[in-house]
Amino acid sequence: MDMQSVVVGLAARYGFQVLGAPGALSSSAHPLARIALAQVYLGEKKIAEAQGLLRAIVNSPTSLVSKAQAQILLAQADQSVNPAESKNILKSIDKSDQGRPAVSRATDQLSTQLAK
């Protein structure tokens, strides 16, 4: 593990703890810290931990991170370990969100990768 990975990992873990502290920041910012920590976990091959954080966002989206965004990130995390679940997650994205260009592009790209 290189030094940059260590620093990023520690910063994400520390940042998550700070954001989670009572009164630290508004609760709407917590998903951003969870996403950062989930990305660190994915880099460390701690898939289950990353999935848990992303599922928490799916279950409690905020104005900063929508449910569709969290579902796409979760599908990406599941892509290598459980492609069938990843496809199910993409199918479960609300149809109204599918009309948003960024969501549509991301789901199309991930669906194409899963079809290979």
CNS distance restraints for C-alpha pairs under 8 A (distance, minus, plus):
assign (resid   1 and name CA) (resid   5 and name CA) 6.49 0.50 0.50
assign (resid   1 and name CA) (resid   6 and name CA) 7.10 0.50 0.50
assign (resid   2 and name CA) (resid   6 and name CA) 6.59 0.50 0.50
assign (resid   3 and name CA) (resid   7 and name CA) 6.20 0.50 0.50
assign (resid   4 and name CA) (resid   8 and name CA) 6.06 0.50 0.50
assign (resid   5 and name CA) (resid   9 and name CA) 5.95 0.50 0.50
assign (resid   6 and name CA) (resid  10 and name CA) 6.12 0.50 0.50
assign (resid   7 and name CA) (resid  11 and name CA) 6.02 0.50 0.50
assign (resid   8 and name CA) (resid  12 and name CA) 6.07 0.50 0.50
assign (resid   8 and name CA) (resid  40 and name CA) 7.56 0.50 0.50
assign (resid   9 and name CA) (resid  13 and name CA) 6.16 0.50 0.50
assign (resid   9 and name CA) (resid  37 and name CA) 7.54 0.50 0.50
assign (resid   9 and name CA) (resid  40 and name CA) 5.77 0.50 0.50
assign (resid  10 and name CA) (resid  14 and name CA) 5.92 0.50 0.50
assign (resid  11 and name CA) (resid  15 and name CA) 5.72 0.50 0.50
assign (resid  12 and name CA) (resid  16 and name CA) 5.95 0.50 0.50
assign (resid  12 and name CA) (resid  33 and name CA) 7.04 0.50 0.50
assign (resid  12 and name CA) (resid  36 and name CA) 5.93 0.50 0.50
assign (resid  12 and name CA) (resid  37 and name CA) 5.29 0.50 0.50
assign (resid  12 and name CA) (resid  40 and name CA) 7.30 0.50 0.50
assign (resid  13 and name CA) (resid  17 and name CA) 6.33 0.50 0.50
assign (resid  13 and name CA) (resid  37 and name CA) 6.21 0.50 0.50
assign (resid  14 and name CA) (resid  18 and name CA) 6.17 0.50 0.50
assign (resid  15 and name CA) (resid  19 and name CA) 6.01 0.50 0.50
assign (resid  15 and name CA) (resid  33 and name CA) 6.63 0.50 0.50
assign (resid  16 and name CA) (resid  20 and name CA) 6.01 0.50 0.50
assign (resid  16 and name CA) (resid  30 and name CA) 7.52 0.50 0.50
assign (resid  16 and name CA) (resid  33 and name CA) 5.02 0.50 0.50
assign (resid  16 and name CA) (resid  34 and name CA) 6.63 0.50 0.50
assign (resid  16 and name CA) (resid  37 and name CA) 7.03 0.50 0.50
assign (resid  17 and name CA) (resid  21 and name CA) 6.27 0.50 0.50
assign (resid  18 and name CA) (resid  24 and name CA) 6.43 0.50 0.50
assign (resid  19 and name CA) (resid  24 and name CA) 5.56 0.50 0.50
assign (resid  19 and name CA) (resid  25 and name CA) 5.85 0.50 0.50
assign (resid  19 and name CA) (resid  29 and name CA) 7.43 0.50 0.50
assign (resid  19 and name CA) (resid  30 and name CA) 6.13 0.50 0.50
assign (resid  19 and name CA) (resid  33 and name CA) 6.99 0.50 0.50
assign (resid  20 and name CA) (resid  24 and name CA) 6.94 0.50 0.50
assign (resid  20 and name CA) (resid  25 and name CA) 7.91 0.50 0.50
assign (resid  20 and name CA) (resid  30 and name CA) 6.76 0.50 0.50
assign (resid  21 and name CA) (resid  25 and name CA) 7.98 0.50 0.50
assign (resid  25 and name CA) (resid  29 and name CA) 6.73 0.50 0.50
assign (resid  26 and name CA) (resid  30 and name CA) 7.54 0.50 0.50
assign (resid  28 and name CA) (resid  62 and name CA) 5.39 0.50 0.50
assign (resid  28 and name CA) (resid  63 and name CA) 6.62 0.50 0.50
assign (resid  28 and name CA) (resid  64 and name CA) 6.46 0.50 0.50
assign (resid  29 and name CA) (resid  33 and name CA) 7.00 0.50 0.50
assign (resid  29 and name CA) (resid  64 and name CA) 6.88 0.50 0.50
assign (resid  30 and name CA) (resid  34 and name CA) 6.25 0.50 0.50
assign (resid  31 and name CA) (resid  35 and name CA) 6.04 0.50 0.50
assign (resid  31 and name CA) (resid  57 and name CA) 5.97 0.50 0.50
assign (resid  31 and name CA) (resid  61 and name CA) 7.63 0.50 0.50
assign (resid  31 and name CA) (resid  62 and name CA) 7.54 0.50 0.50
assign (resid  31 and name CA) (resid  64 and name CA) 7.71 0.50 0.50
assign (resid  31 and name CA) (resid  65 and name CA) 6.49 0.50 0.50
assign (resid  32 and name CA) (resid  36 and name CA) 6.34 0.50 0.50
assign (resid  32 and name CA) (resid  64 and name CA) 7.65 0.50 0.50
assign (resid  32 and name CA) (resid  65 and name CA) 7.24 0.50 0.50
assign (resid  33 and name CA) (resid  37 and name CA) 6.17 0.50 0.50
assign (resid  34 and name CA) (resid  38 and name CA) 5.93 0.50 0.50
assign (resid  34 and name CA) (resid  53 and name CA) 5.86 0.50 0.50
assign (resid  34 and name CA) (resid  54 and name CA) 7.14 0.50 0.50
assign (resid  34 and name CA) (resid  57 and name CA) 7.82 0.50 0.50
assign (resid  35 and name CA) (resid  39 and name CA) 6.17 0.50 0.50
assign (resid  35 and name CA) (resid  53 and name CA) 7.32 0.50 0.50
assign (resid  35 and name CA) (resid  54 and name CA) 6.84 0.50 0.50
assign (resid  36 and name CA) (resid  40 and name CA) 6.45 0.50 0.50
assign (resid  37 and name CA) (resid  41 and name CA) 6.22 0.50 0.50
assign (resid  37 and name CA) (resid  50 and name CA) 7.44 0.50 0.50
assign (resid  38 and name CA) (resid  42 and name CA) 6.12 0.50 0.50
assign (resid  38 and name CA) (resid  49 and name CA) 7.17 0.50 0.50
assign (resid  38 and name CA) (resid  50 and name CA) 4.22 0.50 0.50
assign (resid  38 and name CA) (resid  51 and name CA) 7.37 0.50 0.50
assign (resid  38 and name CA) (resid  53 and name CA) 6.22 0.50 0.50
assign (resid  38 and name CA) (resid  54 and name CA) 6.96 0.50 0.50
assign (resid  39 and name CA) (resid  43 and name CA) 6.21 0.50 0.50
assign (resid  39 and name CA) (resid  50 and name CA) 7.03 0.50 0.50
assign (resid  40 and name CA) (resid  44 and name CA) 6.30 0.50 0.50
assign (resid  41 and name CA) (resid  45 and name CA) 6.12 0.50 0.50
assign (resid  41 and name CA) (resid  46 and name CA) 4.89 0.50 0.50
assign (resid  41 and name CA) (resid  47 and name CA) 6.58 0.50 0.50
assign (resid  41 and name CA) (resid  49 and name CA) 6.61 0.50 0.50
assign (resid  41 and name CA) (resid  50 and name CA) 5.51 0.50 0.50
assign (resid  42 and name CA) (resid  46 and name CA) 5.54 0.50 0.50
assign (resid  42 and name CA) (resid  47 and name CA) 5.56 0.50 0.50
assign (resid  42 and name CA) (resid  50 and name CA) 6.13 0.50 0.50
assign (resid  42 and name CA) (resid  77 and name CA) 7.22 0.50 0.50
assign (resid  46 and name CA) (resid  50 and name CA) 6.46 0.50 0.50
assign (resid  47 and name CA) (resid  51 and name CA) 6.06 0.50 0.50
assign (resid  47 and name CA) (resid  77 and name CA) 7.05 0.50 0.50
assign (resid  47 and name CA) (resid  78 and name CA) 7.93 0.50 0.50
assign (resid  48 and name CA) (resid  52 and name CA) 6.19 0.50 0.50
assign (resid  49 and name CA) (resid  53 and name CA) 6.49 0.50 0.50
assign (resid  50 and name CA) (resid  54 and name CA) 6.25 0.50 0.50
assign (resid  50 and name CA) (resid  77 and name CA) 7.51 0.50 0.50
assign (resid  51 and name CA) (resid  55 and name CA) 5.96 0.50 0.50
assign (resid  51 and name CA) (resid  74 and name CA) 6.32 0.50 0.50
assign (resid  51 and name CA) (resid  77 and name CA) 6.85 0.50 0.50
assign (resid  51 and name CA) (resid  78 and name CA) 7.67 0.50 0.50
assign (resid  52 and name CA) (resid  56 and name CA) 6.27 0.50 0.50
assign (resid  53 and name CA) (resid  57 and name CA) 6.68 0.50 0.50
assign (resid  54 and name CA) (resid  58 and name CA) 6.36 0.50 0.50
assign (resid  54 and name CA) (resid  70 and name CA) 6.09 0.50 0.50
assign (resid  54 and name CA) (resid  71 and name CA) 7.69 0.50 0.50
assign (resid  54 and name CA) (resid  73 and name CA) 7.17 0.50 0.50
assign (resid  54 and name CA) (resid  74 and name CA) 5.79 0.50 0.50
assign (resid  55 and name CA) (resid  59 and name CA) 6.17 0.50 0.50
assign (resid  55 and name CA) (resid  70 and name CA) 7.51 0.50 0.50
assign (resid  55 and name CA) (resid  71 and name CA) 7.86 0.50 0.50
assign (resid  55 and name CA) (resid  74 and name CA) 7.08 0.50 0.50
assign (resid  56 and name CA) (resid  60 and name CA) 6.18 0.50 0.50
assign (resid  57 and name CA) (resid  61 and name CA) 5.25 0.50 0.50
assign (resid  57 and name CA) (resid  65 and name CA) 7.74 0.50 0.50
assign (resid  57 and name CA) (resid  67 and name CA) 7.00 0.50 0.50
assign (resid  57 and name CA) (resid  70 and name CA) 6.03 0.50 0.50
assign (resid  58 and name CA) (resid  66 and name CA) 7.79 0.50 0.50
assign (resid  58 and name CA) (resid  67 and name CA) 4.93 0.50 0.50
assign (resid  58 and name CA) (resid  68 and name CA) 7.65 0.50 0.50
assign (resid  58 and name CA) (resid  70 and name CA) 5.34 0.50 0.50
assign (resid  58 and name CA) (resid  71 and name CA) 6.14 0.50 0.50
assign (resid  59 and name CA) (resid  67 and name CA) 7.49 0.50 0.50
assign (resid  60 and name CA) (resid  67 and name CA) 7.60 0.50 0.50
assign (resid  61 and name CA) (resid  65 and name CA) 5.87 0.50 0.50
assign (resid  61 and name CA) (resid  66 and name CA) 5.18 0.50 0.50
assign (resid  61 and name CA) (resid  67 and name CA) 5.11 0.50 0.50
assign (resid  61 and name CA) (resid  70 and name CA) 7.77 0.50 0.50
assign (resid  62 and name CA) (resid  66 and name CA) 5.92 0.50 0.50
assign (resid  62 and name CA) (resid  67 and name CA) 7.86 0.50 0.50
assign (resid  65 and name CA) (resid  69 and name CA) 6.29 0.50 0.50
assign (resid  65 and name CA) (resid  70 and name CA) 6.90 0.50 0.50
assign (resid  66 and name CA) (resid  70 and name CA) 6.42 0.50 0.50
assign (resid  67 and name CA) (resid  71 and name CA) 6.10 0.50 0.50
assign (resid  68 and name CA) (resid  72 and name CA) 6.19 0.50 0.50
assign (resid  68 and name CA) (resid  93 and name CA) 5.93 0.50 0.50
assign (resid  68 and name CA) (resid  94 and name CA) 7.36 0.50 0.50
assign (resid  68 and name CA) (resid  97 and name CA) 6.63 0.50 0.50
assign (resid  68 and name CA) (resid 103 and name CA) 7.09 0.50 0.50
assign (resid  69 and name CA) (resid  73 and name CA) 6.34 0.50 0.50
assign (resid  69 and name CA) (resid 103 and name CA) 7.31 0.50 0.50
assign (resid  70 and name CA) (resid  74 and name CA) 6.07 0.50 0.50
assign (resid  71 and name CA) (resid  75 and name CA) 6.04 0.50 0.50
assign (resid  71 and name CA) (resid  89 and name CA) 6.37 0.50 0.50
assign (resid  71 and name CA) (resid  90 and name CA) 7.03 0.50 0.50
assign (resid  71 and name CA) (resid  93 and name CA) 7.04 0.50 0.50
assign (resid  72 and name CA) (resid  76 and name CA) 6.21 0.50 0.50
assign (resid  72 and name CA) (resid  89 and name CA) 7.65 0.50 0.50
assign (resid  72 and name CA) (resid  90 and name CA) 6.75 0.50 0.50
assign (resid  72 and name CA) (resid 106 and name CA) 7.27 0.50 0.50
assign (resid  72 and name CA) (resid 107 and name CA) 6.89 0.50 0.50
assign (resid  73 and name CA) (resid  77 and name CA) 6.23 0.50 0.50
assign (resid  74 and name CA) (resid  78 and name CA) 6.17 0.50 0.50
assign (resid  74 and name CA) (resid  86 and name CA) 7.53 0.50 0.50
assign (resid  74 and name CA) (resid  89 and name CA) 7.71 0.50 0.50
assign (resid  75 and name CA) (resid  79 and name CA) 5.91 0.50 0.50
assign (resid  75 and name CA) (resid  85 and name CA) 7.49 0.50 0.50
assign (resid  75 and name CA) (resid  86 and name CA) 4.35 0.50 0.50
assign (resid  75 and name CA) (resid  87 and name CA) 7.19 0.50 0.50
assign (resid  75 and name CA) (resid  89 and name CA) 5.93 0.50 0.50
assign (resid  75 and name CA) (resid  90 and name CA) 6.62 0.50 0.50
assign (resid  76 and name CA) (resid  80 and name CA) 7.96 0.50 0.50
assign (resid  76 and name CA) (resid  86 and name CA) 7.01 0.50 0.50
assign (resid  76 and name CA) (resid 110 and name CA) 7.26 0.50 0.50
assign (resid  77 and name CA) (resid  81 and name CA) 7.96 0.50 0.50
assign (resid  78 and name CA) (resid  82 and name CA) 5.22 0.50 0.50
assign (resid  78 and name CA) (resid  83 and name CA) 6.33 0.50 0.50
assign (resid  78 and name CA) (resid  85 and name CA) 6.85 0.50 0.50
assign (resid  78 and name CA) (resid  86 and name CA) 5.37 0.50 0.50
assign (resid  79 and name CA) (resid  83 and name CA) 4.73 0.50 0.50
assign (resid  79 and name CA) (resid  85 and name CA) 7.94 0.50 0.50
assign (resid  79 and name CA) (resid  86 and name CA) 5.50 0.50 0.50
assign (resid  79 and name CA) (resid 114 and name CA) 7.13 0.50 0.50
assign (resid  82 and name CA) (resid  86 and name CA) 6.33 0.50 0.50
assign (resid  83 and name CA) (resid  87 and name CA) 6.25 0.50 0.50
assign (resid  83 and name CA) (resid 114 and name CA) 6.62 0.50 0.50
assign (resid  84 and name CA) (resid  88 and name CA) 6.35 0.50 0.50
assign (resid  85 and name CA) (resid  89 and name CA) 6.16 0.50 0.50
assign (resid  86 and name CA) (resid  90 and name CA) 6.39 0.50 0.50
assign (resid  87 and name CA) (resid  91 and name CA) 6.24 0.50 0.50
assign (resid  87 and name CA) (resid 111 and name CA) 7.08 0.50 0.50
assign (resid  87 and name CA) (resid 114 and name CA) 7.44 0.50 0.50
assign (resid  88 and name CA) (resid  92 and name CA) 6.21 0.50 0.50
assign (resid  89 and name CA) (resid  93 and name CA) 6.77 0.50 0.50
assign (resid  90 and name CA) (resid 107 and name CA) 6.47 0.50 0.50
assign (resid  90 and name CA) (resid 111 and name CA) 7.73 0.50 0.50
assign (resid  93 and name CA) (resid  97 and name CA) 6.91 0.50 0.50
assign (resid  93 and name CA) (resid  98 and name CA) 7.10 0.50 0.50
assign (resid  94 and name CA) (resid  98 and name CA) 6.55 0.50 0.50
assign (resid  95 and name CA) (resid  99 and name CA) 6.89 0.50 0.50
assign (resid  96 and name CA) (resid 100 and name CA) 7.57 0.50 0.50
assign (resid  97 and name CA) (resid 103 and name CA) 6.58 0.50 0.50
assign (resid  97 and name CA) (resid 104 and name CA) 7.83 0.50 0.50
assign (resid  98 and name CA) (resid 103 and name CA) 5.80 0.50 0.50
assign (resid  98 and name CA) (resid 104 and name CA) 5.08 0.50 0.50
assign (resid  99 and name CA) (resid 103 and name CA) 7.44 0.50 0.50
assign (resid  99 and name CA) (resid 104 and name CA) 6.46 0.50 0.50
assign (resid 100 and name CA) (resid 104 and name CA) 6.06 0.50 0.50
assign (resid 101 and name CA) (resid 105 and name CA) 6.00 0.50 0.50
assign (resid 102 and name CA) (resid 106 and name CA) 6.11 0.50 0.50
assign (resid 103 and name CA) (resid 107 and name CA) 6.08 0.50 0.50
assign (resid 104 and name CA) (resid 108 and name CA) 6.02 0.50 0.50
assign (resid 105 and name CA) (resid 109 and name CA) 6.08 0.50 0.50
assign (resid 106 and name CA) (resid 110 and name CA) 6.13 0.50 0.50
assign (resid 107 and name CA) (resid 111 and name CA) 5.87 0.50 0.50
assign (resid 108 and name CA) (resid 112 and name CA) 6.13 0.50 0.50
assign (resid 109 and name CA) (resid 113 and name CA) 6.36 0.50 0.50
assign (resid 110 and name CA) (resid 114 and name CA) 6.18 0.50 0.50
assign (resid 111 and name CA) (resid 115 and name CA) 6.18 0.50 0.50
assign (resid 112 and name CA) (resid 116 and name CA) 6.79 0.50 0.50
